[in-house]
Amino acid sequence: MISVIIPLYNKEKYVAETINSVLAQSYTNFEVVIVNDGSTDGSLAVASTFSDPRIKVITIDNAGVSVARNTGIKSAKHDWVAFLDADDWWDPSFLEEMIKAIEGYPEHKLFASGRSRVFQGIIERYRNKYLPGDGETKVINYYKVISRFLPMVHSSNVVIKRSHIDNVGLFRPGQRQHEDHDLWLRLAVNEPVVFVNKELSYYRKTDENTASQGVYPVSDFSIYLRTLLEVKQKISEEEKIYYKQYYTRFTSLVYLKYKRHYSKAERQQISMLLEELLGPYRWALLKFIGFFPLYSLYNLIKKGDH
């Protein structure tokens, strides 16, 4: 019924816990597709110790998480796809709760559960005022939710109908930051999210993966801006009100935070896209405030993220 896709790159310390959390699921009709993205540590050796016949390990040359996940999707044999990063884990009832939601909302294609961030031993539950009540399952609009804080869909708490991914398009190859957000934006066009607000998915935040983000590359920023523009043309007028709040805040934060790291040619590359997305007035205003001290401006806008 469900294909669980685990992209794996240098997660030797965590991947056994991740795999075990899938094997411990109360719902057992699944396959696990582990895509080893050219790991250079002992990740592949750890993954290979599992002998469960539901597990399939594929090794590819290192090409990034988007290609790894796409490889898993193309190899999946079931009608539904779930993603789980190789350092995250699920509550034993995650898949069972997702199946209940799928059966309860058979006309829908995009499902997600409550999730929690785990950092330095502290577990922080994801919250948003637009979510259903604790323990409830409801249909919610993705763009409305992202108008306030982070998306409710994450790469370890989502289950998607395979045909929906095929129709919308896969992860964008070469995109290494916000590649998951890019896909969620496209999947949510004319497709609300059925959200099960129970603490079922756990996302491990480490100093290592925080540091790995570095500067947001212009190539990734440009891809994401084009997706923002593409989605803007397809959603309803009501959704655009919420969507505008999201992309105005996000692009302003990115521009203010990283513009000094970009060359003149790179800034010109994104300027046309930003002007088209934000409009001439807002883009001119953003350029103007960009001349002022970064810290105060960046943190002023960042407050709107909470």
N, C-alpha and C positions, 0 to 999 in steps of 0.2 A: 504493500500500500504506500509506504513512504521510503524514499531514498534519502539517506543522511549523508551529506557531503562535507568532508573535513579536509580543508586545504592545510598542508603540513609543510612548514619551513622552520627548521631549527627550534623545535619545541620539545627537545628531549626530556626536559624536567617535568613537563606537564601532560604530554599526549596520552600517557597511560591512564591518567585520571579522566581525561576527556572521553576516551574510548570506553572505559568502564562505566561511565555515567550513561552511555547509550545502551550498553549491554544489560544494565540494571533496570531498563525501562519496563514498566508494567505492561505496556503494549509491545508486542514482540514481532509484528508483521512488518519488518523493515529490512533494508540492506544498508550497509555502511560502505561508502566509497571514499577511501582515503587517497588523496592526491599528493604524493611527495614531490614538492616543488624544488628538487635538487638540493635537499638538505645537506649541510656539510658537517653536522654533528651526528649524534647517535639516534636521531629521530626515526629513521627508517628501520633500524634494528629493533627499537622498542615496539613500533607498530607491527613489525613482522612476528613478534612473539605471540600474537593473538591468533588462535586457531579456529575461531568461530566461523562456520561456513557462510555466514551473512556478511562477512567482511571481505572487501576487495581492495587491494593496494595497487595503485598505479604510480609509476615514477616517471617524471618528465624532467627535462632540463629546466633550470631555474628561469622562470618567465614572469614571476609576479603573481600576486594572489588572484587577480582577475582571471588570468589564463588558467590557473589551478582550479578555481571554482567552475569555470566554463568547461574544463575537461571533465570534471565530475558530473556536471549537468548532462553533457553529451553521452556519458557512460551510464547514466541512471536508467533503471528499467521500470520504475514505478511512476504512477500518475501524479504523485505529490513529491515535492523536494523540500527538505529542511537543511539548513546550513548550521554548522557548529565549528567555530574556530578551535584550533588545536590546543589552546590553553584555557578554554572555557568549559563549562559543564552544565548538565541539566538535572533538575529534580527528577526522581524516578517516575513521576506521573506526567511529565511534560508531553510526551507523544500521546498518551491516553487522553489528556485534556484537549489536545489539538484535534484528535479524531472526533471527540464529542462535539467540538465546535464545527468541524467540517460537516458532520451529520446533521447538526442543528441549523446550519446555514448553507444548504447545498448549492445555492445559486452563486455563492461567492468564491473568490479565487485567492484571496490574500488574508493570511491569518498570523497573529502574533500573540505572544504572552507577556505577562509582566516580567521584568528583568531587574537584576541587581548588579551594581558594580562592586567588585571586591578589590580593595586597595589597602595594603599594609594591615591586613587583618580586620579592616572595617568594611561591613556590608551596607551599602547604601541603595535603597530601593528607588527605582525610577518612578517619578511622580509628575503629573501634569494635570491641570485643572479640567482639561477636556476628556480625561480618561473615564471609563465606567467606574462605579464604586468598587471598593475592594471586594474581590471574590466574584464580581459580576462579569458577564460576557455581553458585549454590545458592538454594534456596527458604528464605527467612527470615521471621520474624514481626516485623511493624512495631512492635508494642507492646513486644516484648522489647527491640528495639534502642533505642527512645526512652527506655527506663528508664535508659539510660546515655548521656548526652550528646545531641547533636543528631540529628535524623532523617536517615536515609540517602537519603530521597527529597527532591529539590530541584526547583525550577521549571525547571531546565535539564538535568536528567539522567534524566528519566522518560519512559516510553512507556506509554500506557494504551489499552486497548480502548475504542473510542468508545461502545459499548453500555453498558459499565460506568459511564462517567461519566453517561450519560443516566439510568441506573437510580438511581444514588446521588444525583445532583443536581450542579449546576455550582458554580463559585465563587460565594460569597455577595455579591451586588451591594452596594456601599457599604462593604464590609470592606476596609480598606487595609493593615492590618498583620496578619500571621499568616494572611492569606487562603489562602495555599498550604498551610500546616500544617493548617488547618481542613479542607480538601478531602482531604488525605492521610489524616487520621484517619478520615474517613467511607469512603474508598475501601478502606481496609485491613480493614474489618469482614468477617470470613469470607473474606478474600482476602489470602493472603500475598504477599510481594514476591519476584519472581525477580531476584536481584541479581548483576550481572556485575561482579566486583571488579577492574576494569581502569581505569586513569586515562584517561577518555574525555571528561569534561566539565569545563569551566573556568569558575568563577564569579568575576567581577570585583568585589572589594570596594573601594569608593572612599571617600574622606573625605566626598564629597558625599552618597552614599546612606546612609552611616552617620549623618550629621547629620540627614537628612530624617526619620528615624524619630521623633525627638522624644518627647513624652509619649505613652504608650499610651492612646488615647481610651477612655473608659468604654463607648462604643457598640461598639467593636471587642472590648473585653474581655468585655462581656456576650454578644455573639454567640458568642465562642469558648467561654465557660463553658457556654452552652447546648449547643454541639456536644459538649463533654466529657461532659456529662450524658447526652446522647443516645447517644453511643457506649458509655458505661459500661453501659447497659442491654442492649446487643446482643452484647457479646463474652463469651467463655468465662470460667469461673472462674479458670482458669490464667492467661489473658491479663490478668485484672483485677489480679493480683498485681503484674505489671510495670507496667501502666497506672497503678495507684495511685502508684507511685514517681514516674512522670513528672508526673502532674497535681498531686500534692502539692508537688513541687519548683517546678514552673512557676508555679502560682498564688501560692505563697508569695513567690517572687521578684518577681512583678509587683505584688502587694499592697504589699510592703515598699518597693519602689522608687518607686511612683507614688501611693500613697494620699495623700500630702501635697499632691499636685497636684489631687486630686479635691475637689469641693464636698461638703457634708454630704449633699445629695440624691443625688449620684452615688455616694457610699460606701454609702448605704442601698440603692441600686439593685443593687449587686453583692453586698451582704452576704447577701441571701437565697439567691442562686445559690451563693456560696461555702460557706455553711452546708450547703446541700443536697448539694453535691459532696464536701466534706471531712468532713462530719459535725459535730455540735454541739461535741464535745470538741476536735477539731483546729482548728475555726474559732475557738473561744474562746481556745485557746492562741496562735493566730496573732495575734489581736487584742491579746492580752497582750504578746507579745514586740514588737509594733509600737510600744509605748510607749518602748522602749529605743533608743539611738543607732542610726541607720540603717546607717551604714557597716559596723560590725563584724558586725551580724546579716546584712545582705545578702551580704557577702563570705563569711561562714561557710556559708550555704546554697549560694552560687554555687560553692564548691569541689566540691560534689557533682555539678556539671555537667561535671567533667573526669575 
